[in-house]
């Protein structure tokens, strides 16, 4: 089997166009998480995102949005800007870390099924969208109007805590349930989730990364940022369904093993690159 290095700017597969926001969140989680508390200048973000195929205007717009959303804070020092994680941003990254780096990212957390129903008025549609996004990240899918389903016992209370102050009283209700004899849940699961689509997400991740060479010809920091961005996308696509809904050739173990191996191989050089880049004097305007 041959290996290939990353082209400067992107993977060779055209399907691998990465959202700038996901790339920034990947970079923040990998390099500015719990053990980093210093501000990072704009130029560092621009250099990493340029290596991942994101132009400077899109990178700056993404940083601006994360400031407005309370994930980052921004300070001006003379003619240049620096960004730091806010307490809310650090909490958000910490909550995601358990699954991003956990030992069983595709296994249900507990048995049975969790049902969530919610109702929000049209004037709160932005909040409704944020709630739906949160539910999707934690493995929920809409079963029918206003009713969402997830396997096991996801940490729902912690998941929606950042939204709690904005949610009207009684807007969200949740229940834990078991399948009853005579009422098989398999058809509902296949209606709620696209099993073939989940398989395809794993296969796309494997196809993108299995032959990538880590040989120093590409920036390890950029590669690690792109790897984790793709991993975040895969985690969002896979709802952690019970194994009985999958076949013996289910690709999740292979994608997990590939991710763990590549991240471990990239860690030393990527951290050295980050330390060197953040230690450089700030250029005028950067």
C-alpha positions in Angstrom: 0.0 0.0 0.0 1.4 3.4 -0.9 1.3 6.4 1.3 0.9 10.1 0.4 1.6 13.3 2.1 -0.9 16.1 2.4 -0.9 18.7 -0.4 -0.4 22.2 0.9 -3.9 23.6 1.5 -6.1 20.5 1.5 -6.5 16.8 1.1 -6.6 15.5 -2.4 -10.2 14.3 -2.1 -12.5 17.1 -3.3 -15.2 15.8 -0.8 -13.0 16.9 2.1 -13.9 20.6 2.2 -13.8 21.5 5.8 -15.9 24.1 7.6 -13.7 26.9 8.9 -15.5 26.9 12.3 -14.9 23.2 12.7 -11.2 23.7 11.9 -10.9 26.5 14.5 -12.7 24.5 17.1 -10.3 21.6 16.3 -7.3 23.8 16.7 -8.6 25.3 19.9 -9.3 21.9 21.4 -6.0 20.4 20.5 -3.6 23.4 21.2 -5.5 25.9 23.4 -7.4 23.6 25.8 -7.1 23.1 29.5 -3.3 23.4 29.6 -2.9 26.7 27.7 -4.0 30.1 29.1 -2.0 32.6 27.0 -3.6 34.7 24.2 -2.7 33.7 20.6 -2.2 36.2 17.8 -4.3 36.4 14.7 -1.4 35.3 12.5 -1.2 31.9 14.1 -4.8 31.1 13.3 -4.4 32.5 9.8 -1.3 30.3 9.2 -3.0 27.1 10.4 -6.2 27.8 8.5 -4.3 28.7 5.3 -2.6 25.4 5.5 -6.0 23.7 5.8 -7.3 25.5 2.7 -9.1 28.4 4.3 -8.5 31.9 2.9 -7.7 34.8 5.3 -11.1 36.6 4.9 -13.0 33.4 5.8 -10.7 32.7 8.7 -11.1 36.3 10.1 -14.9 36.1 9.7 -14.9 32.8 11.6 -12.9 34.2 14.5 -15.3 37.2 14.6 -18.3 34.9 14.9 -16.6 32.9 17.7 -16.1 36.2 19.6 -19.7 37.2 19.1 -20.8 33.7 20.3 -18.8 34.0 23.5 -16.3 31.2 22.7 -13.3 33.6 22.2 -12.3 37.0 23.6 -10.3 39.5 21.6 -7.8 42.1 22.7 -5.9 44.6 20.7 -2.3 45.3 21.4 -1.1 48.2 19.2 -1.9 47.2 15.7 -2.4 43.5 16.2 -5.1 41.3 17.7 -4.9 38.4 20.1 -7.5 35.8 21.0 -8.1 33.8 24.2 -10.7 31.2 25.2 -13.4 32.6 27.4 -14.6 30.5 30.4 -17.6 29.5 28.4 -15.4 28.5 25.5 -13.2 26.5 27.7 -16.2 24.7 29.3 -17.6 23.9 25.8 -14.3 22.4 24.7 -14.0 20.4 28.0 -17.5 18.9 27.5 -16.6 17.8 24.0 -13.2 16.3 25.1 -14.8 13.2 26.8 -16.1 12.0 23.5 -13.4 13.4 21.2 -10.6 11.6 23.1 -12.7 9.0 24.9 -12.0 5.2 24.7 -15.5 4.3 23.3 -16.7 7.2 21.2 -19.2 5.0 19.2 -20.7 2.9 22.0 -24.0 3.9 23.7 -23.7 5.3 27.1 -26.0 3.0 29.1 -28.9 0.8 28.0 -32.4 1.6 26.8 -33.5 4.7 25.0 -33.8 8.4 25.9 -36.7 10.4 24.5 -36.8 14.2 24.4 -39.7 16.4 23.4 -39.5 20.2 23.3 -41.6 23.1 22.1 -40.3 26.6 21.4 -42.2 29.5 19.8 -41.2 30.8 16.4 -39.6 33.9 17.9 -37.0 31.6 19.6 -36.1 29.8 16.3 -32.4 30.6 16.8 -32.5 29.0 20.2 -34.4 26.1 18.7 -31.7 25.6 16.2 -29.0 25.6 18.9 -31.0 23.0 20.9 -31.3 20.8 17.8 -27.6 21.1 17.1 -26.9 20.1 20.7 -29.2 17.1 20.6 -27.6 15.9 17.3 -24.1 16.1 18.8 -25.2 13.9 21.7 -26.7 11.3 19.4 -30.3 12.3 19.1 -32.4 12.2 15.9 -36.0 13.3 15.3 -38.3 10.4 15.5 -41.4 12.3 14.6 -42.6 15.9 15.1 -41.3 17.3 18.4 -39.9 13.9 19.5 -36.2 13.0 19.5 -34.6 9.7 20.3 -31.1 8.6 21.4 -29.7 5.3 22.5 -28.6 4.8 26.1 -28.5 7.5 28.7 -26.7 10.5 27.2 -25.7 13.3 29.6 -28.7 15.4 28.6 -28.8 17.8 31.6 -25.1 18.7 31.1 -25.6 19.0 27.4 -28.3 21.6 27.6 -27.0 23.5 30.6 -25.4 26.3 28.4 -28.9 26.9 27.0 -30.8 26.6 30.3 -31.0 30.3 31.1 -32.7 31.0 27.7 -35.1 28.1 27.7 -38.6 28.8 28.9 -39.8 26.7 31.9 -41.0 23.3 30.8 -39.8 23.8 27.2 -37.8 20.5 27.3 -39.0 17.2 28.7 -37.0 14.0 28.7 -37.8 10.3 29.5 -35.8 7.1 29.7 -37.5 4.0 28.2 -37.0 0.3 27.4 -38.3 -1.5 24.4 -41.5 -3.5 25.0 -42.3 -7.0 23.8 -44.4 -6.8 20.7 -43.2 -3.3 19.9 -39.8 -3.7 18.2 -37.8 -0.5 17.9 -35.7 -1.5 14.9 -38.0 0.0 12.3 -38.1 3.3 14.3 -34.3 3.3 14.5 -34.0 2.9 10.8 -36.5 5.6 10.2 -34.7 8.0 12.5 -31.1 7.3 11.3 -29.6 6.7 7.9 -27.5 3.6 8.8 -26.0 3.4 5.3 -25.1 7.1 5.6 -23.4 6.5 9.0 -21.4 3.7 7.4 -20.5 6.0 4.5 -19.2 8.7 7.0 -16.8 6.1 8.5 -15.7 4.9 5.1 -15.1 8.5 4.0 -12.9 9.2 7.0 -10.9 6.0 6.5 -10.5 6.7 2.8 -9.2 10.2 3.5 -6.7 9.3 6.1 -5.6 5.7 5.8 -2.7 6.3 3.3 -1.5 9.7 4.5 2.2 9.8 5.2 3.5 11.6 8.3 7.0 12.3 7.0 7.7 15.9 7.8 6.7 17.1 4.3 3.6 18.8 5.6 2.9 20.8 8.8 2.0 18.3 11.6 0.1 21.1 13.3 -2.1 21.6 10.2 -2.5 17.9 9.7 -3.6 17.4 13.3 -6.0 20.2 13.1 -7.6 18.7 9.9 -7.6 15.2 11.3 -9.5 16.3 14.4 -11.9 18.4 12.4 -12.7 15.3 10.3 -13.1 13.3 13.5 -15.5 15.9 14.9 -17.6 15.6 11.7 -17.6 11.8 12.1 -18.6 12.0 15.7 -21.5 14.2 14.8 -22.6 11.7 12.1 -22.4 8.6 14.3 -25.2 8.6 17.0 -23.7 5.7 19.0 -26.4 3.1 18.2 -26.4 -0.3 19.9 -24.2 -2.9 18.1 -27.2 -5.1 17.2 -28.2 -2.6 14.5 -24.8 -2.9 12.8 -23.3 -5.8 10.9 -20.0 -7.7 11.6 -18.1 -5.5 9.0 -19.1 -2.2 10.7 -16.2 0.2 10.1 -16.3 2.1 13.3 -13.4 0.1 15.0 -11.2 0.8 12.0 -11.9 4.5 11.9 -11.3 4.8 15.6 -8.0 2.9 15.4 -6.8 5.0 12.5 -7.7 8.3 14.3 -5.9 7.2 17.5 -2.8 6.1 15.7 -2.5 9.3 13.5 -3.2 11.7 16.4 -0.5 10.0 18.5 2.0 10.1 15.7 1.3 13.8 15.0 1.3 15.0 18.6 5.1 15.5 19.3 5.9 17.5 16.1 2.6 19.4 16.1 3.1 20.6 19.7 6.7 21.6 18.9 5.4 23.6 15.8 2.7 25.3 18.0 5.3 26.3 20.6 7.6 27.7 18.0 4.9 29.6 16.2 3.5 31.2 19.4 7.0 32.1 20.6 7.7 34.2 17.5 7.5 38.0 17.9 4.2 39.5 16.7 4.6 41.1 13.3 3.2 44.5 12.6 -0.5 44.2 11.8 -0.5 40.4 12.6 
